[in-house]
Amino acid sequence: MRHTEFWARMNQHLGESYAPTWADQMVISALDGRTVREALDAGVPPKQVWRAVWEVLQLPASER
């Protein structure tokens, strides 16, 4: 998964105006207690970050 696909999914599920805010503020334990943005900036692959987001948002399996 590329960063562009990751952000497209974030925008789809959270909205274009809220997704960046959520990514900056939501700390996720599966990302070692980092925010989405911190994890991506640290080099965590977008696919791994998306799986953590998917779990937190309790999205359907089809969105994984």
BALOBA-1460 file (C-alpha; in Angstrom, 3 decimals):
// residues 64
<rec num="1" residu="m" x="0.000" y="0.000" z="0.000"/>
<rec num="2" residu="r" x="1.281" y="3.443" z="-0.901"/>
<rec num="3" residu="h" x="0.843" y="6.546" z="1.212"/>
<rec num="4" residu="t" x="-1.650" y="7.910" z="-1.323"/>
<rec num="5" residu="e" x="-3.881" y="4.850" z="-0.959"/>
<rec num="6" residu="f" x="-3.563" y="5.024" z="2.821"/>
<rec num="7" residu="w" x="-4.704" y="8.653" z="2.906"/>
<rec num="8" residu="a" x="-7.507" y="7.965" z="0.438"/>
<rec num="9" residu="r" x="-8.833" y="5.287" z="2.806"/>
<rec num="10" residu="m" x="-8.468" y="7.587" z="5.803"/>
<rec num="11" residu="n" x="-10.389" y="10.320" z="3.964"/>
<rec num="12" residu="q" x="-13.076" y="7.858" z="2.913"/>
<rec num="13" residu="h" x="-13.734" y="6.685" z="6.455"/>
<rec num="14" residu="l" x="-13.095" y="9.825" z="8.471"/>
<rec num="15" residu="g" x="-13.645" y="12.630" z="5.992"/>
<rec num="16" residu="e" x="-11.069" y="14.846" z="4.350"/>
<rec num="17" residu="s" x="-11.194" y="17.495" z="7.056"/>
<rec num="18" residu="y" x="-11.122" y="15.134" z="10.058"/>
<rec num="19" residu="a" x="-8.673" y="12.449" z="8.872"/>
<rec num="20" residu="p" x="-5.516" y="14.583" z="9.288"/>
<rec num="21" residu="t" x="-6.598" y="15.724" z="12.747"/>
<rec num="22" residu="w" x="-7.399" y="12.174" z="13.817"/>
<rec num="23" residu="a" x="-4.036" y="11.005" z="12.452"/>
<rec num="24" residu="d" x="-2.236" y="13.659" z="14.498"/>
<rec num="25" residu="q" x="-4.111" y="13.050" z="17.754"/>
<rec num="26" residu="m" x="-5.152" y="9.396" z="18.010"/>
<rec num="27" residu="v" x="-2.558" y="7.339" z="19.869"/>
<rec num="28" residu="i" x="-2.766" y="3.663" z="18.937"/>
<rec num="29" residu="s" x="-1.204" y="0.996" z="21.135"/>
<rec num="30" residu="a" x="-0.613" y="-1.322" z="18.140"/>
<rec num="31" residu="l" x="1.671" y="1.400" z="16.768"/>
<rec num="32" residu="d" x="3.794" y="1.329" z="19.924"/>
<rec num="33" residu="g" x="1.827" y="4.153" z="21.494"/>
<rec num="34" residu="r" x="2.333" y="6.494" z="18.561"/>
<rec num="35" residu="t" x="-0.110" y="8.476" z="16.513"/>
<rec num="36" residu="v" x="-0.755" y="7.534" z="12.902"/>
<rec num="37" residu="r" x="1.352" y="10.449" z="11.718"/>
<rec num="38" residu="e" x="4.219" y="9.596" z="14.084"/>
<rec num="39" residu="a" x="4.207" y="5.972" z="12.924"/>
<rec num="40" residu="l" x="4.264" y="6.942" z="9.252"/>
<rec num="41" residu="d" x="7.017" y="9.513" z="9.872"/>
<rec num="42" residu="a" x="9.033" y="6.839" z="11.696"/>
<rec num="43" residu="g" x="8.899" y="4.623" z="8.615"/>
<rec num="44" residu="v" x="6.188" y="2.172" z="9.620"/>
<rec num="45" residu="p" x="4.727" y="0.827" z="6.361"/>
<rec num="46" residu="p" x="1.338" y="2.361" z="5.489"/>
<rec num="47" residu="k" x="-0.212" y="-1.111" z="5.237"/>
<rec num="48" residu="q" x="0.762" y="-1.860" z="8.852"/>
<rec num="49" residu="v" x="-0.563" y="1.518" z="9.992"/>
<rec num="50" residu="w" x="-3.811" y="0.928" z="8.089"/>
<rec num="51" residu="r" x="-4.310" y="-2.416" z="9.843"/>
<rec num="52" residu="a" x="-4.014" y="-0.663" z="13.193"/>
<rec num="53" residu="v" x="-6.435" y="2.072" z="12.084"/>
<rec num="54" residu="w" x="-8.817" y="-0.552" z="10.679"/>
<rec num="55" residu="e" x="-8.872" y="-2.313" z="14.036"/>
<rec num="56" residu="v" x="-9.414" y="0.851" z="16.071"/>
<rec num="57" residu="l" x="-12.241" y="2.003" z="13.808"/>
<rec num="58" residu="q" x="-13.751" y="-1.505" z="13.833"/>
<rec num="59" residu="l" x="-14.230" y="-1.449" z="10.076"/>
<rec num="60" residu="p" x="-15.631" y="-4.454" z="8.200"/>
<rec num="61" residu="a" x="-13.248" y="-7.129" z="6.976"/>
<rec num="62" residu="s" x="-13.818" y="-6.000" z="3.398"/>
<rec num="63" residu="e" x="-12.031" y="-2.728" z="4.245"/>
<rec num="64" residu="r" x="-8.902" y="-4.418" z="5.510"/>
